[in-house]
Amino acid sequence: MTEQIGHPDLQLDEPAPALDSLLFAEQFRLTRDGLVNTTAYVISSIAGMVLIPVLFSGLTHEIYGIWIAALAVQYSSAFLSSGLGRGIAREVAMNSGQSSRDFVVLASFGYFFCAVLGAIVIACVGFPLSSGLHVSPKNASTAHTIFLFVAIGFAGDQFQSLGLEILTGLRRFVTINAINTTFVIIRTCAIVAGVKLGGKVETIAGVHGGLCAVCGAVCYLTSIRLSPRYRPRGIHFRWSTMREQFGFSFASQLTAGATSVLWRSAPFLLGFLKGPIAIVPYELGGKFPMSVSSISWQAADVLFPAASEYHGDHDKQKLQQLLWVGTRGVLVFALPLCLALLVLAPIVLAVWIPSATSEAAWVLRLTTLAVLVDSAAITSIQAVWGCGRVRSASRITLLSALIGVTAAFALVPLFGAPGAAGGLALGVAVSSILFVASAAHAAQIAFGRILAPAVRDLSIPAVLEVGCLLVCVALHLVASLLSLVIAVSIGLIVFSASFYAWSTSPTERKIVAGVLVSLSKTPYRLYKKARRILERIPIIRTAINYTVEIKNTLVDSSARDRAAVAKLYSERDPFGFERNLEQFRFERAIHYVQLAAHGGRFSKVLEVGCAEGMFTRMLAPYCESLDAVDLSPIAIDRARLLCKDSDKVNFREWDVRRDPLESTYDLIVATGVLEYILRPSTLRDAKERITAALKPGAYLLLGNTETGHHIEKTWIGRKLIRGTIVNDLFANDPRYEVIGSSLDQCVCPFAHVLLRRTNAA
């Protein structure tokens, strides 16, 4: 039996139910990981949008151009170990045994060597590069200092890259993004603060280099903590067992260098041919599309370990599915953003940087085209590398880099910064076409079957979005930052809604819904983990406890309690009353009931919070009539069933927070109930209702849990009336006389107090 899974173009000859389950699970994981993996880069892109105006206005144009050129050196030099990185991620993902572990350890030493050597080289080449960029004499020493700190940043980047590649192979994308997001926020805030406080560019460069080093250390130490087998150690090197891994890495190295030349060489080219000021329009125009590119690549990065696994398993069907789903998924994200940039290019720059030139607008459009074409091939690139087709990948990348740089050399003297962007677009177009063809050959499908489904499904949403944006431009609705954000948001909503309505299958909708639910739990898990760490510091622990108690007081309500108990009683015995220590608490309460009864029975008794009736059954023999009440109708039904043999018990739903009591009682029992009323005014109202329902000389038995973090021992606990202070609230009332009290270690410390209602008014 065969079935078409995911798309009619993909015929998968496997049993349909089993294959559907496997593909659904894998698509779910890839979708979730892809969304998670973009988090840090979205935040990084936003941070970049914030930093550029701050630096552009806080630094002179020449200093800003030097800063951009120095960063280009740092990021371009990453190719020195990029081949090792792809090899590490691939071997960790394939997990093929001792040779893989040995290769990762040796590659780690390679990273250490590249970090030290690269930092020395960058620090040294700062001198000749400063001269080549035609830096003025007064800024020469500043340029040298910037390159020195950038060298430190490069070393940190190498350690970060090593840790990230190991984590990528392990598919620990939540951890990756938690680390990256934290350091992006810290770095952005530190640089903005430095500029606003009048700090020099040397200080900003020092902050940048230091934080890169710290982030690198954290990434690497985290990776080897999660996977200790990749810790540095002495190994016996055998070339015969690791020839394939090093061959893959060497080819990756060459390819990474060529890619870096294609995408990162424009600032050098412009600087040498036109001077550092010519770099500025290219940087401004390329920032938005390059941010889209970074996020697209990061979303697709989860496909590389998956493609490596499929290649290792010789699973052509999954590889075909990966190509279709990945290409379509990346374009669903990249296409609407690129269309918005193409339509609104000059407006975006005018709102963001009012002094931006028309050159920057052309750079933005041409770079956006390059990013869009590249996005269509990202999945194919990951698949080609995952399948180990290193020769094809190297040849394609070298050819595209040669074409792109040659075109840029020819166009820059004529058109300046737009010429460099045009050369990039041409080189990327050649690369994308050839990579898609190579991936189609590896998966044994036709070239058009990779792109055709995405083109067909995205055409209508794209036309509708462009039409919406053109209407906004024609009506002059994008004159300010707020109106621009609104217009872009509307365009993205139109694209997303039309795509969801016309192009998604029920399976995809199910995947998206599941991913959103899964991701919604991730921030809470991270919050709980961070809170456990912070609570080790006494003053922070106290502040957290105070904040939680104040928050609980503000949100306390009857409706909130009803929702909580409804969720609790989805299970039997949610409070664990059948445990021995809880039974001991019940026995202690019965002891006080016997003490108050003096060997007789109470004529009329009220039990507040009867739950499922376990204590009710123990209390009934001491009563002529017993009203057992609770907030939960589910609990009352279960309690009624448990006590069906007793005709003395009357069950009903009752809310101690707001419902009046129409009768008076000889005994009221409220154990483990009043402590859940967290608003002091509500608790005092409940106290008055309970007191009014007691006959003179009648008894009140209270029981409340001592708070685990001892909040009740502090001033805020006394003000908010927490834990055993609830007992004190009643005991200190002149209308009550204390008969007996105890504090017992049950599941947690639990305090009982038996009170008698006096005749005092």
Buried (B, 14 or more C-beta within 10 A) or exposed (E): EEEEBBBEBBEBEBEEEEBBEBBBEBBBBBBBBBBBBBBBBBBBBBBBEBBBEBBBEBBEEBBBBBBBBBBBBBBBBBBBBBBBBBBBBBBBBBBBEEBBBBBBBBBBEBBBEBBEEBBEBBBEBBEEBBEEBEBEEEBEEBBBBBBBBBBBBBBBBBBBBBBBBBBBBBBBBBBBBBBBBBBBBBBBEBBBEBBEEEBBBBBBBBBBBBBBBBBBBBBBEBBBEBBEEBEEEEEEEEEEBBEBBBBBBBBBBBBBBBBBBBBBBBBBBBBBBBBBBBBBBBBBBBBBBBBBBBBBBBBBBBBBBBBBBBBBEEBBBBBBBBBBBBBBBBBBBBBBBBBBBBBBBBBBBBBBBEEBBEBBBBBBBBBBBBBBBBBBBBBBBBBBBBBBBBEBBBBBBBBBBBBBBEBBBEBBEEBBBBBBBBBBBBBBBBBBBBBBBBBBBBBEBEBEBBBEBBBEBBEBBBEBBBEBBEEBBEEEBBEEEEBBEBBBEBBBEBBBEBBEEEBBEEBBEBBBEBBEEBBEEBEEEBEEEEEEEEBEEEEEBBEBBBEEBEEBBEEBEBEEBBEEBBEBBEEEBBBEBEEEEBBBBBEBBBBBBEEBBEEEBBEBBBBBBBBBBBBBBBBBEBBEBBBBBBBBBBBBBBBBEBBEEBEBBEBEEBEBBEBEBEEBBBBBBBBBBBBBBBBBEBBEBBBEBBBEBBEEEBBBBBBBBBBEBEBBBBEBBEEBBBBBBBBBBBBEBEBBBEBEBEEBEBBEBBBBBBBBBEEEE
